[in-house]
Amino acid sequence: MSVKTETHKFKIRKEDTVEIIAGKDKGKRGRILRILRDKDRVVVDGLNLVKKTQRKRGNTDRGGIIDIEAPLHISNVMIVCKKCGPTRIGYKAEGTVKERICKKCGEAL
């Protein structure tokens, strides 16, 4: 029995500025560090911090409790346009090149 794996095409890319629209950090903005396509999640810089215990690895390394960014579901973030704020993404085809545009103002993202 084979398991069919789907790969989703996300409209959001690494280094995009996003705003969190649900959860404990609702309303905060940050930059996307990583996209986890298989789990439909993104990691946002400095947001959704959780505590993690770190084991001491060497003589110079200290162990302890550290804060790391946990992944958020892609549905809980919204891309931010420089002109009009949080918005949805549309596409405009210029010949063979497809570019992302803001649905509110039409500006290129």
C-alpha positions as a Markdown table, in Angstrom:
| # | Residue | x | y | z |
|---|---|---|---|---|
| 1 | Met | 0.0 | 0.0 | 0.0 |
| 2 | Ser | 1.6 | 3.3 | -1.1 |
| 3 | Val | 0.9 | 6.6 | 0.6 |
| 4 | Lys | 0.2 | 9.5 | -1.8 |
| 5 | Thr | 2.1 | 12.6 | -0.8 |
| 6 | Glu | 0.8 | 16.0 | -1.9 |
| 7 | Thr | 3.1 | 19.0 | -2.3 |
| 8 | His | 1.3 | 22.3 | -2.0 |
| 9 | Lys | 2.4 | 25.4 | -3.8 |
| 10 | Phe | 2.4 | 28.2 | -1.2 |
| 11 | Lys | 1.9 | 31.8 | -2.2 |
| 12 | Ile | 4.1 | 32.9 | 0.7 |
| 13 | Arg | 7.9 | 32.6 | 0.3 |
| 14 | Lys | 11.0 | 32.8 | 2.5 |
| 15 | Glu | 12.0 | 36.3 | 3.6 |
| 16 | Asp | 8.4 | 37.6 | 3.1 |
| 17 | Thr | 7.0 | 39.9 | 5.9 |
| 18 | Val | 3.8 | 38.4 | 7.4 |
| 19 | Glu | 1.3 | 39.2 | 10.1 |
| 20 | Ile | 0.0 | 36.6 | 12.5 |
| 21 | Ile | -3.8 | 36.6 | 12.3 |
| 22 | Ala | -4.6 | 33.9 | 14.9 |
| 23 | Gly | -3.0 | 32.6 | 18.1 |
| 24 | Lys | -1.1 | 34.0 | 21.0 |
| 25 | Asp | 1.0 | 36.4 | 18.9 |
| 26 | Lys | -2.0 | 37.7 | 16.9 |
| 27 | Gly | -1.3 | 41.1 | 15.3 |
| 28 | Lys | 2.5 | 40.8 | 15.4 |
| 29 | Arg | 4.7 | 41.0 | 12.3 |
| 30 | Gly | 7.8 | 39.1 | 11.4 |
| 31 | Arg | 9.9 | 37.7 | 8.6 |
| 32 | Ile | 9.6 | 34.1 | 7.4 |
| 33 | Leu | 12.7 | 32.0 | 8.2 |
| 34 | Arg | 11.7 | 28.6 | 7.0 |
| 35 | Ile | 8.8 | 26.9 | 5.2 |
| 36 | Leu | 7.9 | 23.3 | 6.1 |
| 37 | Arg | 5.9 | 22.2 | 3.0 |
| 38 | Asp | 5.2 | 18.7 | 4.2 |
| 39 | Lys | 3.4 | 20.0 | 7.3 |
| 40 | Asp | 1.9 | 23.2 | 5.8 |
| 41 | Arg | 3.8 | 25.3 | 8.4 |
| 42 | Val | 6.1 | 28.3 | 8.5 |
| 43 | Val | 8.6 | 29.6 | 11.0 |
| 44 | Val | 8.5 | 33.3 | 11.7 |
| 45 | Asp | 11.5 | 35.2 | 13.1 |
| 46 | Gly | 11.0 | 36.1 | 16.7 |
| 47 | Leu | 7.4 | 35.0 | 17.0 |
| 48 | Asn | 5.6 | 32.0 | 18.5 |
| 49 | Leu | 8.5 | 31.4 | 20.9 |
| 50 | Val | 8.4 | 28.2 | 23.1 |
| 51 | Lys | 10.8 | 27.1 | 25.8 |
| 52 | Lys | 13.1 | 24.1 | 25.0 |
| 53 | Thr | 15.6 | 22.4 | 27.2 |
| 54 | Gln | 19.0 | 22.2 | 25.7 |
| 55 | Arg | 21.5 | 19.5 | 26.7 |
| 56 | Lys | 25.1 | 20.5 | 27.4 |
| 57 | Arg | 27.2 | 19.3 | 24.4 |
| 58 | Gly | 30.7 | 20.2 | 25.2 |
| 59 | Asn | 32.9 | 21.6 | 27.9 |
| 60 | Thr | 32.4 | 25.2 | 26.7 |
| 61 | Asp | 28.7 | 24.8 | 25.9 |
| 62 | Arg | 26.1 | 25.6 | 28.5 |
| 63 | Gly | 22.9 | 23.6 | 28.9 |
| 64 | Gly | 19.6 | 25.1 | 30.1 |
| 65 | Ile | 16.3 | 26.4 | 28.9 |
| 66 | Ile | 16.3 | 28.4 | 25.6 |
| 67 | Asp | 13.6 | 30.1 | 23.6 |
| 68 | Ile | 13.1 | 28.9 | 20.0 |
| 69 | Glu | 10.6 | 29.8 | 17.3 |
| 70 | Ala | 7.9 | 27.1 | 16.8 |
| 71 | Pro | 6.2 | 26.5 | 13.4 |
| 72 | Leu | 2.8 | 28.1 | 12.7 |
| 73 | His | 0.2 | 26.8 | 10.4 |
| 74 | Ile | 0.2 | 28.6 | 7.0 |
| 75 | Ser | -3.4 | 29.6 | 7.5 |
| 76 | Asn | -2.6 | 31.6 | 10.6 |
| 77 | Val | -0.3 | 34.1 | 8.7 |
| 78 | Met | -1.1 | 36.8 | 6.1 |
| 79 | Ile | 1.4 | 38.5 | 3.9 |
| 80 | Val | 1.9 | 42.3 | 4.5 |
| 81 | Cys | 1.9 | 44.8 | 1.6 |
| 82 | Lys | 4.2 | 47.8 | 2.1 |
| 83 | Lys | 1.4 | 50.2 | 1.1 |
| 84 | Cys | -1.8 | 48.8 | 2.6 |
| 85 | Gly | -0.9 | 46.2 | 5.3 |
| 86 | Pro | -2.1 | 42.6 | 5.5 |
| 87 | Thr | -3.6 | 41.4 | 2.2 |
| 88 | Arg | -4.2 | 38.5 | 0.0 |
| 89 | Ile | -2.0 | 37.6 | -2.9 |
| 90 | Gly | -3.0 | 37.6 | -6.6 |
| 91 | Tyr | -1.0 | 36.9 | -9.7 |
| 92 | Lys | -0.4 | 38.9 | -12.9 |
| 93 | Ala | 1.2 | 37.4 | -16.0 |
| 94 | Glu | 3.6 | 39.5 | -17.9 |
| 95 | Gly | 4.5 | 37.4 | -20.9 |
| 96 | Thr | 6.2 | 34.3 | -19.5 |
| 97 | Val | 6.8 | 35.8 | -16.1 |
| 98 | Lys | 4.2 | 35.5 | -13.3 |
| 99 | Glu | 4.5 | 38.0 | -10.5 |
| 100 | Arg | 2.7 | 38.3 | -7.2 |
| 101 | Ile | 0.5 | 41.3 | -6.6 |
| 102 | Cys | -1.5 | 42.8 | -3.7 |
| 103 | Lys | -5.2 | 42.2 | -4.0 |
| 104 | Lys | -6.0 | 45.5 | -2.4 |
| 105 | Cys | -3.8 | 48.0 | -4.3 |
| 106 | Gly | -2.3 | 46.0 | -7.2 |
| 107 | Glu | 1.3 | 46.7 | -6.1 |
| 108 | Ala | 3.9 | 44.0 | -6.8 |
| 109 | Leu | 4.9 | 42.1 | -3.7 |
